Amino acid sequence: MSILIDGHSLSLSIIDAVAVKKEKIKINPDVYKRVNDSVKYVSEIVENDQVVYGINTGFGKLASTKIDKSQLSHLQVNLIRSHAVSVGKPLPESVVRAAILIRVNSLLVGHSGIHQEVIDLLASFLNEGIYPFIPAKGSLGASGDLSPLAHLALVLIGEGECFHNGEKIPSRFVLRDKNLKPINLGPKEGLALINGTSVSTAMFSISLIETLHILDAAFCANVLSLEAYCGCRAAFSPLVHNQKPHQGQQLAGKILDTALKDSKLMDSSERVQDPYSFRCMPQVIGPVLDTVRYCIQENHLEMNSATDNPLLFIDEKEVISGGNFHAQPIAFAADYLAIALQAAGEISQYRVNQLLDSNLSGGIPAFAVKEPGVNSGFMIVQYTDAALVSQNKTLCYPASATSIPVSANQEDFVSMAPNACMKLHTICWNLSRIIGIELLSSSQSLEFRDKEKLGTTGKKINDLVGSVFSPMVIDRSIQKEIELVGEMVLKGEFSNLLPLEIIL
């Protein structure tokens, strides 16, 4: 069954289904009336020879240059060709699919003046598995994601390139093989295709999906580390968290309290209280949950908005040049989430440090290996952990604080949302390995505890880690295991192991 798209109901779960899991979509036919009405309005403007930005003028600083009727289609094609100048590695297929889906949804709002056939062809890209080549670097996240969306629009007119079996080939061959015809752009249609926040929002959406998977795994790592450390369960009592009723903190405390309730390893040491990295998990990971909740809300608003410029208001008979192409909400949210995820990684690394230091671990040999000295155990695993945490700290500098004027100062304040999202993507990948290292380190440390005393949740987590990791008895490289567990974290394989669902 295809997922129905209507311009107003897109969600992160639909992005996941279509962009990641590659489910098909169907356009709600009821929304085509407003789409077609906006096209008729554009035709009226052209016929009446009104001067309207984006329809019969130049673009950006050239907005005062009127274009003759005979050149309007050529104007739109030139716009696409001239703007397709992004560079670097291609955006991942999941991001490209998300961008196409979000662009379709935005155009269906009905303020863009773009033909139904154009939207249908974009939908066909998703349903036919067409993966346009879009270089990652070149958008400022204001005036829309102009350059990357121009690379997408090239495919619609039979130009540009797509990926097929891992290779780039001319788009015209892909369209031919799928029995799809390139479109001829009408007035405003080129601008409508590229003037929006679809790529920034797509990048952010994919990172949010990964973040939710990482958070599931982070709680699993929390549980396993606490059991390996023989931590104090009282710190997670609702009596504590009810006195500081932040929503995320209360949820985090409840998850940990419930997950550890039948563990016989907890409270088995002589410690009265644990170090902050163990004891204050709810107070640290809770605000991370609150941050993610805010980011999901901002993302949801953006993906269901008309982000074109100018916008056509048919009932009012107005065409208004505004700034809905400005991705500042996404830029701020991505920078905010980067800081929160960095903290989640840093506190994870501190727990690993506690487990691997024989002066702090409460009976676990140095670097969690028998015969330390002859064996180095997890010593250098921690170095990799620290390197990843350090890079994430560096990546926390806000991209949204780095606006640069362009287009002869017509576009003098831009969001830099794509840069914020690219940094966030790297942070998510690094964090998947950081959490993976904590899972491996705590699982290895449990070799020096009575694993029969593990709680029900802890045993499930340890068994999943054990499906790809055999405890280290003598030194060996576990590089492959780090990557394997990191990928398991990123893909959500630790989801559904917790006794409570993380509902944001």
N, C-alpha and C positions, 0 to 999 in steps of 0.2 A: 504493500500500500504506500502510495506517495504522500509526502507531507505537504499540507496545504499552506500556501504563502499568500498573505493578503495586504502586506504593507504596514501592519500594526501589531502583529502577534509573534514576531520573531523572538526567540529566547536562546539562552546559552545551550540548553539541552537540544534545541533544533540545530544550532550551529554544530554541535558535537555529532549529531546524527548524520547531517548532510556533508559537512566538511571533513570529518574524521572517519566516520563509519560508511560514508558514501551512499547514503540512502537517497532516493530520488524525490523530486519535488513536483508539485502541480500548482499552477496559479489559480487562485479563486476567481472564477469568471465574473463574479459580481463587481470586482474592482476595475474591470476594463472600461466601464463607462466613464469614470473620472479620468482615466488615462487618455481615452480617445477625445474627451471634451477638452483636455489641455492641448492636444494636438490641433484641434479645430481653432482654438484661441490663437495659437501661433500663426496659423494660416491667415486668420483675420488681420493680424498685425502686419504680416508681409504684404497682403493685398492692399491694405490701407496705407502702406508706405510709412508706418510709424517708425521712428528711430528708437530701437530698444536694444539695450546692451545684451550681447550674446546671441542675438537673433540676426541682426543686420549691422553689427559694428565689429570692430576689432576687439581684442581681449587685453585685460590688464591695463597697462599704461596706454594701450592703443584703443581704449574704449570710445574715444571721441571720433574715431575714423569710421565714417559710414561706408557700408559695402553695398554695391549694386545688386539688385535682385538676381541677375544672371550669375553672380559669383557666390551665392549663399551656400550651395552644396559644396563647392570647391573650398570655401572658407572653413567648413567643418572638417573636411578631409585634411586640409593643411594644418589645422589645429592639432589633430591626432598625430600626424606625422612629426610635426615640429616638437611636440611635447614628449614624445617617446624617447627620452634620453637618459633613463636610469642606468646605473652601472652595478657591477658586482655580481655576487652569486645569486642564483634565482631564489625567489621566495618558495618555501616548501609548498607542496601540493595542497596540504590542509589549509594553509593561509590563503592560497589563491582561490580555492573552492569557497572558503568563508567570505572572501572579498566579493566574489561573484554573487553569492547568495544575499549578502547585505546590500549590494548595489541594486539587485532585482527588487528587494524589499523597499528600498528607498524610492525607486522610480515608481513603484506601485502606489505610493502615497498620492500621486496625481498632480503634483505641482511642477513637473519638469518638462512637459511638452514633447514627449518622446513616444514614437509609435509602438503599438502593441507588438509588432513583429520583431522589434529590436529586443524587447524584454523576453519574448519567447525564445529568441536565439540564445540569449544569455542563459536562460533556464535549460536549454538543450545542452549547453556546455557541461552543466552539472549532471544531467541525466545520461549523457553519452560518454562521460568520463574524459572530456577534453581538458587538457592541462596546459593553459597558455604560459609561455615564458615571460616572467616579469622579474627583471633585476631588482634587488632589494633596496638599493640606495639611490635616492634622488628626490624624495618628497620632503616638504617642510611641514606638512600637516596643517596647511592653511591655503586658501584658494582650492581646497580639496587636495587629495593625493594625486595631483595632476599627472606627474610623469608615470608612476606605476600603472595608474588606470588607463593612461594612453597606450601603454603596451598591451593591456587587455583589449582596448577598443580596436587596435590594429587587427586583431584576430577577427573581429566582427566584420571588417571590410575586406577580409581575405589577405591581409598583409601580416607582418610579424611572424612569430614562430611559436610552435607548441612542442611539448615533449611527447614522444611516442616510443615506447619500449626503452626509455632511458636516454633517448637521443633527441636533439633539437632538429625539427624539420619545418619547412615552410608551412604556414597555417593553411594555405589554399589546398594542400594535399590532404590535410586532416579533415577539413570541411567537405572536400569531395568524397572521401572515403565514408563519411557519416551521412552523405546525401543532404548536406546543409548548404544553403546558398548565402554568400556574403550579402550584406545590406548596402543600400545606397543611403547615405546620411542626408536627412532633411535639415531645415533650419533649426538651430539650437541643439540638435541631437548629439553632436560631438561634444559640446560643452556639458550637456546633461550627463554624458557617460563618464566624464573625467573629473567633474567639479563636485567632489563629495569626500567624506571621511571613511570610505568603505575599506581601504587597505589598512589604515591605522586601527580601525575598529576590529577588523579581521585578525590582525596580529595580536591585539589585546585579548580578543576572545579565545584564541588558541592558547595563549599563556594562562588565561583564567581556568580553562579546562585542565591544563596541566597542573596548575596550582591546586585545584581541588583533589587531584590524585596524590600530589605530593603531601598535602595536609593529612590525608588518610594514613599515608606511610609514616609521616612524622609522628603521629600519635602512636602508631605501632612501635616505632623506634623508642619513643618515650617509655612505653610499657616495658619493653624488653630491657632497656637500660636500667630502669628502676628495679626490676627483679634481679638483674645481675649485680646491682649495687646494694641489694637488700635494704631498699629505701624505707622511709617512714611514710606510711599511708595516711596518717592523720592530716597531713598538709592538704589533702584533697577533699576533706570533709565539707559537706554543704554548710555546716555551721560557720566555717571560715568564709566561704564565698558569698553567702547570703549577706554578709556585712559589707561587701563591696560589689554591688549588683550590676556590674557590667555584663552585658549579655554574653559576650565571647568568653569571658573569664568563667562565668557560671557553667556554660556548656563544656568548656575544657575540663574544669574540675569534676563535673559529673561523669564525663567520659572516662577519665583516669580512675576515679573512685570506683566506678562500676567494673572497669576492666581488671582492676587489681583486687577485687573483693575476696576471691578465693585463693589468692597466692599465699603460700606458706613461707616464701622467701622474704616477702615484705615484713618489716619490723623484726627481723631476725638478727640484726646487728646491735651493738651497744650504743649507737648514735642516738642522741636525743632529737637532733634535727639535721637535715641534709644541707649540703651546699646549695646556693641559689639555683644553679643550673638544673637541679633535680626538684627542689622544694617549690620553686617559683614558676614551674611550667605553666600553670593556669594563668598566672599574672602576665606572662610573656606571650604564650601562644594564643591566649584569649584575645588580646588586641589584634593579633594577626588575623584571627577569624573575623573580628569586627571590620578590619580594613578590607578584607576580601568581600564581605557583605556589601560594603559601600561601593566597591569597584564593580561588582556585578550589577548593582542598581544603575550606576552611571552608564555602564556598557549597554544595558537593556534600553535605556532612554535613547542612546545614540543610534543603536541599530534599527530603531523604529521611528527615526526622524527623517524628514526631508532635508537633505544636506546639500542640495543643489543651489546654484545662484546664476541668474536671478530666479525667483520663484513666481509662478503664475497663479494668480488668485482669480478664478474664472467668474465666480458669482459677483465679486467686487469689480471685475474688469480692471484689475491692476497687475502690473508686473513690477516687482520690488527687488532691487539689488540690496541684499543684506550680507550677512556673514555666517550663515549656517554651515558653510564649508569649513569653518574654523574648528579644529580638533582639540581645543584647549581642555575640555573635560577629560578626554582620553589621555592627553599628555600628563595632566596633573595626577590622574588616577594611576597611570602606569608608574610614574615616579614614586608615588605614595606606596604602591604595592611592592616596588623594588626595595624600599627601606624595610618594610615589614618582613619580607622574605629573607632579607639579609640577616635580620635578627634571629629568625627561626634557624638559619644555618649556623650562625655564630654560637648560639646556646647549645646546639647539637654538638658542635666541635668541643665545647667545654666538657660535656658529659663524657665524650670519648677520652679526653685527656684525663679525667678522673678515673675511668676504668683501666686505663693503660699504665697509670702511675702507681707502682706498688706501695708507695708511701700514703696513698689516698684511697686505694680501692678496697681495703678491708679484706685482704687475704688472697687476692688475685696476683699471680706472679707478674713481674715486670713485663709489659707489652703483651700480656695475656698468652704466654707460651711457656711450656715446660723447658727447663734448663736454659733460662735467659743468660745470655753471654755467648754460649755456643750458638743459640738461636736468637735472632733479632725480633722474631714474631711480628707484631703489628706496628713496630716502631716507625717504619717509613710510610705505612698506610696513613698514619697520623700526619705526616708531612704533606701528603697529597690532600688530605682533608683541610689542613691549614692553608695550603696554596689556593684551594677553591674558595674558602671563606674570605681570604684576603682579596681575591679578584672581585668577589661580590661587593666587598666594601668599596672598592674603587669604582665599581659600576653604579653606585648609589648616587653619584653626583647628578642632580636633576637636569635632564635634557630640556625641560620646560623653562629653565633659567637662561637659555642660550639663544634667544631670538636674534635673527640677522635680517635687516631690510633687503628686499629684492624688488624687481620690476620697477626700477627707477623710483623707488620709495613709495610707489602706489601701495605695495603690500609690505608695509614697514614693521609689522609685528606678527610673527608666525609662531605656531605652537611647538614645532619640533616633535610632535607626537610619534612619528615613525621611529625617530632615534630613541625616544623613551621606550618604545615597545621592543625595539631590537635589543636594547640593553636588558630589558626584562626577560626576553627569551633566553639570553645567555645565563642570567641569574637562575632561571627555572632549571635549565640543564645542569648547571653547577650544583644547585640544591638537591637535585635528584641523586647526584653522586655523594653529596655530603650526608644525606639521610641514609643512602645505601651503605656508606661506610659505618655509620652508627649502628645500623642493623647487623652488619657483619661483626663489628667490634663487640657488641653486646652478646651476640650469639656465641662468639669465641670465648668471651668471658664466662659464659654460663657453663663451660666445660669444667670450671673450677667451683661450681656450686652443685647442689643436689637438684638435678632437673626434674626429679619426681615432685618437687615442691612448687613447680611452676603453676601459675593459675591457668584456667581454661583458655583465656584469651592469649596469654603469653605463650602457651604451648602451640596454639595455632600459628602464631607469628613465627615462632622459632622453627616450626616444621616447614613453613613456606620458605624461609631463608635456607633451611637445610636441604631443600629440593635442588638447590644449585651450588651449595657450599658445604664441603666436608671440613670439619674442624681441623685447624693446623696443628699437627703434632710436631713436625720438624719444619724448618724454613722451606717455603716454596713461594713462587710468585702467585698472588691472587688477583692480578690485574684483570683477568677475564671475569672473575666472580664480581669484582667491583662494578664492571660495566654491565654484567647481567642483572645484578640486583638494582643498579641505577635505572636500567630500562624497565624493570618490573615496577619500580616506583613511578616512573614517568607515565606508564601505560595504565596505571590504576589497578595493578594486580594485588595490592595490599588493601584495596577497598573491600568492604563487607566483612572484614575480620574483627572490627570493633563491635562491642555489644550495643553501642548507640550510634545512630547515623548522624553525621555532621550536617545539620540543616541550617543553611544560611539565608 
